[in-house]
Amino acid sequence: MPGSIEDLERELDWLYGKDGVYPLKGVPCRCLHDYKSLGTLHGMNMGKGWVRVTTDPKCPHHGVVA
């Protein structure tokens, strides 16, 4: 179900899991995420999805060290 905890886990695994799309594979993101509107692009509603809403300073992907 979109917006569920399981959906967030799948999203984060796709991004940061052992086969993830980011370079630090297997290292989880520590930032807070929320299921929100993705806004509009050229007048088209992009729907909802998982977005990072804060940056944790200790996050290896987005924090001070990154």
N, C-alpha and C positions, 0 to 999 in steps of 0.2 A: 504494500500500500504506500503510495507516495506520502512523504512526510513522516513516516514511522521511524522508530529507532533502527529497525533492521535496514530500512532504506538508507539512512545515514551511514550505517556501518558498511554497506555495499559501496556507497559513494566514496568514503574515505579509503576503503581497501583498493578501489579502482585507482584512486589518486596516489596513495602512499604505501600500498601493500607491496609484497615481495615482487610482484609483476607490475607495479604501478607505473604511471606515466611520469612521475617526478624522479629526479636523479637519486635522492636518498631513499632507495627502495627498502621497505620493511621498517622505516622509521615513521611513527605516526605523527600527525599534526596535532598540536596541543591547543589550538585556537578554538574559540567558541563558534559553532555553526548554527544556523537557523534556516527553516524552510520558509522562504519569502518570495515575493514577486521578483522576477528577473527584469522587470521594466519593459520599455518599448524600444523598438529599433525600426526607424523609418516608418513610424506609425503602426507597427505590428506588435501586438501583445506577445511577449516571449514566454508567458506562463509563469509557473512557480518552479523553484528548485532550491537546492542546498547552497547557501552562500556563507562565507566567513564573515562574521559580524564584529569580531575583535581580533586583536593580535596579541598573543601571549608572548611576552619578552623571552621566555625560555623555549619557544617553539623552534625546532631545528630548521623549519622551512621558511618561516616568516618573521621570527624573532630577531633580537639584537645580534646574535651569533651568525644568523643567515646572511 
